[in-house]
Amino acid sequence: MNAADLILEISTWIALFVLAIAFLATVWRVVRGPTLPDRVVALDMLVGIVIGFIALIAIRTGFTLYIDIAIALGLVGFLATVAFARFILASAVKQPEAVSEAKPDVVAAARKGKSRKASPKATQKSAGKITGKTKEKSVSKTADKTVPKSGTRTSGKSARPTRSPKPGKGE
């Protein structure tokens, strides 16, 4: 065994050790992740770690077929991450408070079993971040409930002036 083989052997064992630690830490994040996006990122990281394991096996055994498998796994892992991201975005549009930034006190209350509802202002703020709507658009539903001026009637989004009834004719 020459020096190059010894260096390759030692470096592959070190790489296996580092990948094993990264794998365990990533599995921990998948299990404990406070939010769904954290778990999706951890799953994407797991794909990368598995690709690293496959590449190390290819180096140790000398079979180049493993490299093709690693490339295919990388493509499939990327598509899975995109699909998860679209799922999260679709659920966030339906339920804006479901995917908000995790605040430590909210996460701690959720773990203790206490539920804390978000204020309407915070819900509108998170809905604006997720859907890209501005504050004016998210508040437009409440703008229709303003007190009308005399002689006007508000129905829905359009306001039309109405005729005042003639005196003497009852309604």
Steps between C-alpha positions, in 0.01 A plus 500: 500500500654827391449849647219595257294195594554569870389863463193390302412238763534744791308777323209269413473387863503861618237590241281207610527615861411861414208391280370272777500791747329725243244228433413468870476877546275532196272219614475682834389815313239304305355363822524816713469773235267768637340574163418313183751698288777399743410137447496538121846659501623217724359242258679673214818489707449127554497450124833681476649289778384177335657617174823549695476145637442361150799694367721361778384147423584562133850614597563207735368229265608648168159448331407804295136392482449648846576846362206468260277399790614802699422732209153349458435535874605863484247570225218318679588668831485841335156426356376377838618822665321711239183295550517548877555874455194526275297304756609734779418806289156362411420427864631841605263680264205309646617534862742795533564444871604137440836592348625804683835572647545290813518721805654338809207573733246363251704184446543452877126548557420253222731238651336543841159444342379857530357660192552866427306659220669758287355847497318607184771757433774233519295269277461773237873576523597135449247463219655798326848350528395163365264603222676821403188708560548847633340631815240694304376189322477292817303772680267571208225278644469727802511815286158414352340524845553872540216732584344627176455866426146627485336428168722204418452131546781248528444152374803282457787683338310757297341809648222673303311816587132438566204722449349642811131424540260779412323659794141395539538153360549240769713200465 
